[in-house]
Amino acid sequence: MAEAVVSFVLKKLGEPIIDGLIAELKFLLGAKKKLEDAKRELGMIRCFLKDADARARNGDETLALWVQEIIDAAYDLDDVVSTFVLTQEAAATKGVVHKIVGGIKRPFKRHKVGFEIDEILNRLSKLNQNLQSYGVLRNNNVGDASSSNQRRNDLRRTYAHIPEDDFVENKGGMMKLVTQLTKEGNSSSPFVSIHGMGGLGKSTLAKKVYHHKQVREHFNCFAWVFVSQQFIPKDIWKGVLLDLVSDPSEKQEIRKMEQGELAEKLYAVLQEQKCLVVLDDVWNTDDWDRSKILITTRRRDVGEHADTRSFLYQPRHLNDVASWELLKKKAFFHEDATSRSDYKDMEKLGKDMVKCCGGLPLAIVVLGGLLSTKHTVDEWEAVKQNVKELINKGQSIGEQEYNTVFAVLGLSYDELPYDLKPCFLHLANFPEDYEINVKELCRLWTAEDFVPAMDEARKYLMALVDRGMVQVGRRSLIVGRIKTCRIHDLMRDLCLEKAKNENFFHLINFKVSGDSLPNSKFRRLAVQFNDNKVDGLPRLTNNRDGCLRSLLCFAADVDRFDLMKLLINRFNMLRVFKFEVLTNGERYDHLMIPEEIGKLVHLRFFSLKDCVKAFGFRMPIDCDEQFHLPSSLVNLRCLETLDLRTGGSVYIGVDYMGLRSLQSMNVLSEVRSLRHLYLPDFCGTHRLEDRHQLRLDKVRNLETLINFNTVYCKLYDLSKLTKLTKLSIRTIQALGAIKPASNLQSLCVKTFSNNGSISDSKDFVPFLSSYPKVQKLKLYGKPVNSLEKILFPNLVKLTMGMNFLEVDPMPILAKLSKLRILALSKDAYAGKIMVCCKDSFPQLESLSIEQLPNLEEWRVEEGASSKLCRLEMYCCKKLNSYPDGLRNITTLKEIKLTEMGEDFMRSFGQKGGDEDSTSSESE
């Protein structure tokens, strides 16, 4: 972790903008040299950090303390440099009076910077000397860390001859693997990989397959080798050969062979015999080359490395039934538990406790081993009270501690490259079972400087997914890109533990009695406040040095204005500020951003998404009275993401005496670093005069613009935003053509007002034609009189709603040859009959039809939608039958039917498809 922080700071200090800082300091005696010396000290310290980090993790408290001091010093240096650079940039844009006053103050500020750098340099120099005198090594391949890793590997080693009792048979998964291994022919790959997170049961499943009767009959020779992280190729090859040959004299020769001879011999044996070789616990793509068949690994890319045709299998987490079966096996051994008089009570307790394992076999085995020593209901009840901690850390002592859940999952963390570790630890910020939006997550990582850009952030996330440390939620149907992700409960517990131990971030829940702030300096904080109270706030804001970089507030029903103001005034170094409400109680119907927001000059990510939720019917807001932005936002020179989708009525800022400041309407146009802007969902119905409209014409780097509303935004400004890739616009007026944004990929047009009323049909064709290359299009309301006018050739996804089309749209939409996703939502079509003609929609993969109340008949002719994989239908209650044409589509694997009519469901059930590939719901 320290290596990641130091590397980041060194990289930042090497950026061209820092040259300006050095130029400003060169006249101040020694300041330039001190900054360069500090960089040099950090560079020298970085060479020792791998060994220092490893020894600190293994219990060296002295090194743990020094490592934390190194992290603090590196961050402090970055804070000093970043603040001075921003101050200089801001001064350059001020007026004459400000420049005169600033010229008087500037020498004092420079002197302060020089003093702060000198103080940090002294700390770094002392730490560098301490590391060298303490015997910390530049090379991490020897010493305490390596011996500890070897010890862990010895304890985790698997052997093929030892039977596995901790197994609940997954016949489908096991037979898939058996079939792949015994398949003949040149078309099949010789490589099969079982991949997934630690503790998922990969080795156990491999062992069952290894001993399967069909496998034993198919192969002549067998070898099982445990690889681990610290593998030596010569030893691996020798181990495989010793298993494959049976002649004692030949084994003796093998033991004397060098690496080249072993490779030749292994090739010859594999050519002569039909062999099954299992490599258990492979970590790196370069750990093996050829002649391996069944591999267990935590990393997906390891299996893909051997052959692009490799068969990859990821075991699923156990469901509730299978989890209980495995727990029973372990907790009761061979005892007939059902004959016990207290079995029902134990069963209830056991089923409650096993849910805490999240379907992870290792966790269930740990819990079962613990319960096997408890013989009464009272003892099981006592375990339940603290079940999570007992699962994670166990009660084992000595060497057995390496088999606890934390230890096994911790191996994945220990082996992460240094630049991936902060990304993983950051996931602990989010509440348990939280569905994480990947786009937002990547922006948070870039705002924290964990990664340099969004593309890199996605690569880092995929690396964590490939290692089984992050689970995929929803994927984009078009390109398969991950849209949401989550983290397993037990992996999150590990994440929290590691983050706490390394002082990466701190989690405070003021609802929990005794939850306290650490005494040490911390840079990231996630907070859960009490309902209707902020009584923990003084403890949070008092006696802090203001160095906090990231603050995520998951608040209950508190006065958000006062809370936000207090936090902003205390923590001026914030890069990330996310304010979110998670409870379902009553909320305030408005939110104000205080003027003090302008103090957060380092802020890069500011989100108020869903922090206000209004309930029931709400009258439209008078935009002219309610919408106001604090002028201090112009100070946020680093702000890249601003999310104002509060989820309720919006009142932003303090508008004294009801007077609108024209400057406030231009404020966002001056925040030129903005990349992603999400405006409020609801901000009025009456169009403002041009001079009162929100201006965005100078935000030329904007890539995402959501909820652009012609009521209070100036349409002409869109012609200036040439870098836009995603645009959502709401309007009740006809739009003319504008200068196109050539990079625009996603466009959403809503032609109805905030109170839900549909505008009359307007001709938006000139506007829509400005974006002919758009790939994703959403149309709500009545933007055009004819769909033929929007047949853009590159469309791959089309969503329509509240269009009230009177003519069947399918014959026209069928002309979109690249269309892969089509959604007809509420009142998109007002007619009774819909027909998908023969051979239409050749690329369509997903079709959604929802809330078409007049639809009575839907015909799908032969060859239509031949690649359809997913069908979702909701609340089309007059539709009388399931189309026969859909039954012939072999690719259709997922069907979801909700609130459909009885005749339709009867038709679907009588001739319905395979239950294994079809799901249906009806009320």
N, C-alpha and C positions, 0 to 999 in steps of 0.2 A: 504494500500500500504506500509506504514512504517513497519507494522508487517511482511510483506513478506521479506523486505530487511533485517531487523534485524535478523529474523529467519535464513535466508540464511547465513549471516555473522557468526552467532553463530555456525551454523552447520559446516562451513568451518574451523573455529578456533578450532573445536573439532577433526579435522582429524589428523591421526597419523603423517603426514608429519610436522605438526606444532610442534611436540615434538622436532624435530631437531632444529627448530628455538629457542625454549626455552633453549635447551642445549647450543646453540651458545651464548645466551645472559646471561646465568646464572652467568658468572664471572663479568658482568657489573653490578655494584651496583644498585639494585632496578629494573632493566629492566624486569626480569622475573616476579616479583610481580606486576609491572605496567600492563603488558599484561594480567595477570590473573585478576587484578582489573578491567581492561577495559571490559573483558568478563563478569564479575559479574555485572557491571553497565548496560551493554546491556541487560543481562538477567532480571534485575529488571525493566528496562524501558519497556521491551516487555509486561510486565503484565498490563501496563497502556495504551497500544497503541490502543486497540479496542475502548475504550471510547474516547480517544484523537482524533483518526481518525474520529469517528462519529460526535463529536462536531465541529471539524474543517470543515467537509463537510457542517454542518448546519450554518456556518457563523462565527464561533469564530476565528477571525483573529490572536489572540495571540497564540492559540493552533496550528493553521495552520503554523505559523512561526516556532514554536518549533518542530513540526513534521518534517518539512523540514530540520531543523538543525540536528535532530536525524538521518535522512536518510543520510545526508552528512557525519556526523561523522562515521556512520557505514561503508559507502563506503570507506572513507579515511583510516579507520583501515584495511580494507581488502586490499586496495592498498599497504599500508606499508608492511603488512605481505607477500602478494603475491610477491612483488618486491624483498624482502629480500630472500625469499625461492628460487626464480629463480636465483638470483645472486649467492647464495651459491652453487646451483647445477651446474651452469655454471663454477664456479671457480674450482670445483672438476674435471672437464674434461680438464682443461688447461695443457699446458706443464710446464716444470720446471721453465723457466724464468718467465712465467706469474704467477706461484704460488709464486715465491719470491717477485715479485712486488706487487701481491695481498696481501701477508702477511703483507707488510708494510702499505698498505691502509686499511686493514680489520678493525683495531681498530677504525679508524675514521668513517667508515661506520656503525659499530655497535653502536658507540656513537650517530650518527645521527638517527638511528632507535629508540634507547632508548628515545631520545629527542622527536621524532615525536609521539611515543606512549604516552609519558607523556602529551603532548599537547592535544591529543585526549581524554585521560582519564579525564583531567580537564574539557573539554567541556561536556563530558558525565555526570560527577558528578553534574555539575551545572544544566544540563537539567533534571536530575532525581529529584533534589531538587525542581526545578520549577514546575514539574508535580504534585508532592505531595502537595506542598504548595498551588497550584491552585485548589486543590480539584478534580483532575482527579481520576476517580474510577477504581478499578481493575475489577469490574463487569459491563458488558455492558447492563444489563437487566433493569437498571433504569436510570433516568436522562433525559436530554434534548433529547438525541437520541431516546429513546423509545417513548417519548411523541410526537416527530415529526413524527415517523413512524406510531403511532396510528392515528395522524391527517391525514396523507396521506391515510391510509387505510379507514378511515371514508369517505373521499372524493371520493375514488375509488370504494366504495361498490356498488354492483349491486343489483337490486330488480326485481323479475320476473314479477310483475304487471305493471312495467313501460314499455310502448311500445318502440320499437327501430325503428326510422325512418332512421338512418344512415346505411342502409343495401342495397346492391345490390345483389339480390337473386342469389345464386349458386345452382340451382336445383339439379345438379348431386351430389354435396357434401352433401346437406341437406337430400336428399332422401337416400343416403348411411347410414347416421346416423339414420334416422327414421326406415329404414329396420332392422338395427342391434338392435335397442331398442325394436322393436316389434316382433322380431324373437322368436319363441317358440322352446322348445326342450332342452334336456340336453347337446347337443353338443355345444350350443352357450354359450359364456361367458356373465355373467351379467354385465361386466364392459366395458364401452366405454369411450375413452379419446379423447379430442380435444386438441392438443398441438401445440405450435409454439411461435415465438418471440412476445414480447409485441407489442400491437397495431395492431395485425393481424386480429382482429375481432372474437376471440374465444368466448367470452361471448355473443356477439351479435348473432352469429350463434347458440349457445346453447339455447338462449332465443327463437329464431325462431323455433327450433326443439321442445322445451318445450311446445310451444303453438300450434304446428301443429295438425291439426284435427285428423289425424290417431293416433297420440300419445295420445291425450286426450281421444279418444274412447277406447284405449287399456288398460290404467291404471285406477285404482280406486282412488288412492291417489297420491298427488304430494307435493314435498318439494324442496325449493331452498335456499341454504345456502352459504353465502360468507365466505371463509376460511381465506385467506391472510397469511402473514408470521407469525404473532403473534397469532396463534390460540390457543384455550384452548379446549381440547377434550370434557370436560363436557358441555361447552357452545354450541359446534357444535352439540352434540347429543340432547341436549335440544331443539335447534333450529329446528332440523329435526323433532322431535316428535311433537312439537307444530304446525308444518305445516301439519303433517300427520293425526292428530286426530282432530275431529270437536266438540266433546262434551265439553262445557265450564268447567264442574266440573272436567273432566279428565285433561284438560289443567292446571287447578289450582293445581292438584296433581303433575303433571309433574314439575311444577315450584319449588316444594319443594324437589324433589328427589335428592339424591346424585349420584355420578358417577356410582357406581355398579348397583343401581336401574334403572338408565337411560338405561344402556346397556341391562339389562333384558327386560325392557319394549320395547325398540326399536327392539330387536330380535323377540319378540312376535308379534308386529304389522307387521313387514315385513313378518312373516310367514302366518299371517291371510289375509293380503291384497296384491293386486298386485300394487306395489308402484314404482314410478319414483322419484329418489332423485338426484338432481343436486348439486354438490359441485363445486363452482366457485372459481377460483384462488387458486389452491392447489400448494404448493411450495416444500414440502418435501415428501419423500417416506414413512415416518412414521407418516404422518398427519392423516391417516385413516386406518381402518382395514378391515371391511366388509360392506355389505349392501349398497354400493354406486354404482350407475349405470352410470351416465353421469358426467364426470369430465372435467373441463377446467384447463389447466396448461401450464406453459412455458417450463416445463421439460418433455421430452419424457419418462424418466425412472420412473416418477411418475405413468404414466398410465400402464407401464409394471409391476410395483410392485405388483399390486393386483392379477393378473392372467396372466400366460404366454399366455393364449388364448385371452387376451383382444383385442378389436378392437381399433386400434390407427388411428386417422385421423388428418392430418395436412392441414389446409386450405392453398390454394395457394395465392400468391400475385395477386392482380387484374391486368388484362391486360389493355391496353390503353382505350379500349371502355368502360369497366366496371368502370374504374377510372373516366372517364369523366361523366358517368351517375351519379355516387355518388357525384361528385363535383357539378353537376347541381342541384341535390336534395338539397344539403346543401346551396349553394350560392343563389339560386333563390326561396327557400322555395316552396310554391305551385303555384308560378307565372308561367304562360305560357311564358317561356323565348323566345321561337321561334317567338313570335309575336313582339318582340322588334325590332326597326329599326336598332339598333346597335348590334344585336345578333351575326352576323357573325364575327364582330371584337372581341367581348367578347369570342366567341367560340374559335377563334384562340389563343387568349391570354391564355384562360383557359386550353386548351390542351397543350400548351407549359409549363405552370406552373405545371400542374398535373404530368408531367413527373419527376419533382423533388421529388415527393413523393414516387417513386419507387414501386408503387402498394400497399403501406401500408395504409389500411383503416383509421387508426387513423390520419395519416398525412394529408390525403385528407379531413377528417372531420375538422381538425384544419384550413386548408387552406380555405375550404368552409365557415366556420364560419367567418373568416376574410373578405372574399369577399362579404359576405351577407350584410356587412355594407358599401360596396363601390358600388355606383350606376352609375358610368360613366366609359367610356372606359379609360379616362385619369387616373382615380383612380386605375383601374385594371393594367394599364401600370406601375404606380408607385409601386404597390405591386410586380410586376414581377421583378423589378430592384433589390429587396432584398428578393426574395421569400424564399430562404433556411433558412435564419436566422429567418424570421417570422414564418415559419413552426415549426422550432425546439424550439424556445423560446416563440413564441406567443406574444400577446400584453396584455394578461390578467394580472390582479393585484390581490393581496391578495390571498385568498384560491384557486382561479381558476388556479394559477400557477402550481398546482400539476397535472393538466390535460394536460399540454403541452407535446409534443412528447418527449423532453429531460427528463422530470420528469418520464414519464411512462417507457421509455426504461432504464432510470437510476436506476430503482428499481432492474432490473436484475443485474446490475453491483454492486450495494450496497450489494446484497445478495450473491455475489460470495465468496467462501472461499479465504482467504488471498493469498494462493499460486497460485490461478488461475488469480488473478487480473493483475499481470505483463504480463502474457501470452496474455490476452485480449488487454491490452493497447499497446502491441507491434505491434498488427495488424495495427495500425494507421500509421506505418512506410511506408506502401505500398500505391502507388497512387490509386486514385479512379478507381473503376471497374477493378482492377488488379486481374488476376487469379493467386492465390498464390499456388506455388508448396509445397505440404504438407511435402515432404521429406526434402526440404530445410528449410522450416519453423521450423520443429522439430530440425534440426541441429543448427539453429540460437538460439532457446530456450535453448538448452544444452550448446552452447557456451557462453550464457549470464548467465548460472547457474540458470535459472528459474526452470529447471528440471534436475534430475541427469542423465537420460539416454533417448535414443530414444523411448523405449517402454513406458516409463512414459509420454513422450511428446505427444505421440499419444493418450494416455488415457486422458490427459488434453484437447487436441483438441476435443475429442469426448464429453467430459463434456460440452464444450462450444457449440458444435453442439446440444446436447440434451437440452440445455437451450435456444435454438433458437437464440443465439448471433452470430453464424457463420453459413454460408450457404454452403452446399456441392456442389462442382462443378462436377468433374468427379470421378468415382469410378473404382477400379480395377474389371474387369469382372470375375476374378478367385475367389477371397476371399471377394470381396465387400469392400475392404479397400479404404478409401478416398485418391485420388491422388491429387486433387486440391480443394481449397476452396476459398471463397470470403466473403466479409462482406458487408451487405446492406449499401447503401449510407448514410442513416440516422443514422444507428448504427455506421458507421465510423465517422460521425460528432460528435456523443456522445463520441466516443473513443478519438478523437482529443481534445475535450473539457476537458475530464477527465485527459488525459495525460498532458495537459497544466496546469490545475489547481493543479495537484499533482507533477508538475515538473518532470514527468517521462521521457519525451523526448520532443524535440523541432523540428518543421518542418519549414524550411526556403525555400522560393521560390524566388530566386533573379530576376525572371521575374515579380514578383508582386511588384509594387511600394510601398514603405513604410514597407515592410516586414522586421522586425528587429530582432536582437538577444536579448534574455533576459539578464537582468543585473545579475541574480542569476547564480550560478553554475549549470551546467546540464551535464548529463552523456551520453545521447543518442541524435543523431542528424540525420535527413534526409534532404538532400539538393538537390534542383533543380537549376542548374546553367543557366546563360544566354547563348544564342547562340554565339559561337565564342568569348566569353569573360569570364574572371574570375574577373570582376571588383568588385564583392562582396567578393572575397576571403580575402583581407586584413582585412575586418571587421570580418571575420570568424576566422582568425588565430591570430590576434592581441589581446592583453589583455586577453588571455585565460590562464587558469592555467593547461591545458593539461590533465585534469582528464577524458576526454571523453572515454567512453567504447565501444560505437557502432557508426559507421558512415556509412550511406547508401547514396551513391551519384548517383543521377539520372541526369547525365550530358548531355548537348547538344553537339554540335560540338566544343569542346574546345581541347586545347593541353593537352592530358591526362597525358603525362609524367611530365610536369611542375606542373600540378595540383596535381597529386599524390605525387610528391616529397614534395611540400609545406605542404600537409596535414600530411604526414608521419612524417616530421620533427617537427611538432607542437604537435601532439597527440600521445605520446608514450605509453599511457595506453590502447590503443585500444584492445578489444577482438574480435570485429567484424568489418570487412571492406569489403563492397560490392560496386562494381563500375559497373554501368549499364547505357547503352544508351537507351533512349526511343524514340528519334526523328527519322524521316525517311529521313533526308537530307544526304548530302555527309559525309562520314566518312574517317578517315585516314585508310590506309590499313595495318598498323602495330601498335604494341604497345610495349612499353618498361617498364619493372619493374625496378625502380631505386635500387641501392645498399642499399639505406637508409632503405629499407624494413626490414632489420635485426635489426633495432632499436625497432621494435614492438614485444618485447619479450613475451608479454602477449597474442598475437594474436592467436585465435583459429579457426576463420572462415575467409577465404580470397577468394573472388570470383571476377573474371573478366569476367564472363559469358556474352556473347553478347555485350561487350563494344566496339567491333570493328565489323563493317559490311562492307564487300567488295561487290561492285556491278558489274554486268556484268561478262564477261569471264576473268579469271585471270590465268596467266601462273603458273605452279607449282613452289614452292619455293625450292631453293637449300638448303636442310637441313644442309649441312656442313658449310654453311656460315651464316645461319640465326638463328639457335636454340642455345640459351645460357641462363643459369640461373645464377642469381647473387649468389655468394658464401655466402653472408650474410644470406641466407635462413637457414643456419645451426643454427642460433641463435634462430629460432622460435621453442622453445622447447615445446610449448603448442599447436602448430598448429594441428588441427584435420581434417579440410576440406580445400582443395586447389582446386579451380576450374579455370582452364586455358582455358576453351572453349570460346575463345574470339569471335568467329564467323567470323574471317577474317584471313588474313596473320598474321603470328606470328614472332615477333622479340623480344625476352625477354632478357632484360639486356643490358649492354654496353660491346661490344666485341672490345676492342681497337686493331687497326692495323690488324683486321681480324683474330687474333689468338684465338684458342679455348683453354680454360682452362680445363684441365682434371679434376681439382677439381670441376668445375661447373657441370660436368656430374655426379658426385657422390653426389652432394649436397642433393638431395631428399632422398637418402639412409640414410643420417644422421638425417633427420627429423623423428625420430622414433615414434613420437606421432601421425603421420598421420593415419586417419581411412578411409578417402574418398578422392581419387585423381582422378581428371578429367584432362587429358592431352589435348593439343590442337588438334583441328580437322584436321588441315592441317600442316604438318611439313616435307615435302620433299618426294622425290621418290627414292633417291639413298641410298642404304644400307651403313651404316658406318662400319668402322673396329670395332672389339670388344672393343678395348681400348678407343674408342671415344663414345661408346654407353652409354645411360643413365642407371644408376644402381639403382635398387630398392630392392636388396636382403636383406637389413637390416630393411626394413619397415615391420616388422613381424606382426603388428597389423592391417594391411590394410584390410578393408572389401569391399570397392568399388574401382574398377580400370577401368576407361573408356578411350578408345582410346589408348590402349597399342599397339604400332606400332613397328613391328620387323625391320623397317627401322632404328630406333634410340634407341630402347629398347632391352635389352638382354633377350632373351626368357628363358634362364635357371633360371632367377630370379623368374619366376612364381612358380617354385617348392618350393621356400622358403616361399611363401605367402599362408600359410595353412589356414588362417582365412577368405579368400575371400568368399563373398556371391554373388557378382556380378562382371562379367568380360566382357569387350568388347575389342576385339583384331582385328587389321587390319594387313594383311600379304599378300605377293606375293610369298611366298616360302612355300614348304611343311613343316609341323610341325610334329615332332615326339612326342612320349608319354612323359609325365612329371609326377612328383609326384603329385597326385590329391589334390585339396583343398576339404576336405570332406564336408564343409558347403556350397559349391557353389550351388546356386539355379537358377541363371540367367546367360546365356552365349550368347554372340553375336560374330559371326565370319564373317569378311568381307575379301574376298579374291580378292580384286582388289586394284589398286593403287589410290593415291590421285587425279590423273588427270582423274579418271573415267574409265580407260581402264581395261577390264576384263582379269584376268590372265588365262592361260590354266588350264584345270582340274588338280588339284593336289589331292593327297591322304592324307586327313587330318584325316582319321579314327583313327590312333594311338593317335593323340592329343584329338580328340573328345571323344574317349573311356576312357580318363583319368577322365572324369566327367560323369559317368553313372547315377548319382543321380540328374542331373540337371532337373529342372521343366519347365523352360522357355528357349527356344532356338530360336535364329535368325541366319539365314544363308543367306549371300549375296555373290553372285559370284558362283564359281564352286568348292566347298570344297570337294565333293565326286563324284565318278562315279556312285554310286548307293545309292538310299535313304534307301534301306534295311539295310545298314550298320549303320544307325543312329536311329534305332527304340528303343530309350531309354524308358524303361517301365514307368518311372515316369513323362514323358512329359505331361503337361497340356496346354501349349501354344507354338505354332510353327509359326514363321514368316519366309517367304522365298521371295527372290527377286533377279532379274538379274541372275537366275540360268540357264535359257534357256534349261530346261528339255525337252527332245524329247519324253519321254514316260509319259503317263498319271500318275500323282503322286497319284491320289485318292485311287486306290486299295491298294497301299503300306501304305499310311498314315492312312487308315482305320484300320490298325492293332494296332494303338496306342489307346488302350482301355480307357485311362484316359484323352485323348485330349478333352479340352473344348473350346479352342480358336484356330482358324486356319486362317492365313492371307497369301494369295498368291498375292504378290504385283508385281510391274513392271517386266515383262518378266520372271516371275518365271517358266512359262510353255510356250513352243513354239509350242505345238501341236494344232490340230483343234477340237478334241473331248475329253470330260471329263465326266466320269461316276462315280456317287456315288452308289455303289452296295447295294443290299437289306440288310437291318438291319445293315449297316455300320455306323460308327461314333455314337455309342450309347450315349456318354456323351457330344457331341459337342453342345455348346450353342451360339457361335458367329462365323460367317464365313464372311470373307472379300475377294473379288476377284477384283483386280484392274489392269488395263493396261495390259491385255493379248490380244495383237492385232490380233493373229491368231485364237483365240477361236471362233468356229462357232456353236458348239452344246454342250449342257450340259444336261445330263440326271440324274434325281434323282429317284431311284427305291423305291418301297414300303418299308416303315420302316426305310429308311435311315435318319440319323440326326433327330431322333424323338423328341429330346429335344431342337432343335434349337430355339433360342429366337430372334436373331438379324442377319440380312443379309445386307451387304453393297456391292454394285457393282459400279465400276467406269471405264468408258472408255474401255469397251469391245465391240467395235462398230460392229464387225462381228457376234456377238452372235445373233442368229435369233429369239429365243423364250424363254419365261419364263418357267422354268421346271414345268410340271404339278405335279410332285411329291412333290413340295414345298407347293402346295395348301392344302394338307392333313395334314400338320404339325400344330396342334392346338396351340402349344406353341409359334409360330412365331408371335411376336407382333410388331416388328420394322423392317421396310424395307426401305433402302435408296438407290435410284438409281440415278446416276449422269452421264451425257454425255453418255448414252447408245444409241444404234441404234434405228431407227424408228420402224423396225419390232419387235424388242424386247419390246419396250414400248407399241406398239399396242397389242401385245400378253398379256402383263401384264394388260393393261387397260381393254381388253375385258373380261378376266376371273379373273380380279384383286380381291384382298381381301377387307376386311372391312376398310373403310376410317378412322375409329376411331383408328385402331391399326396399320395403315400403312401410311408411309410417303414416297413420291417419289419426285425426282427432275430430271429435264432433260433440256438440253440446245439444 
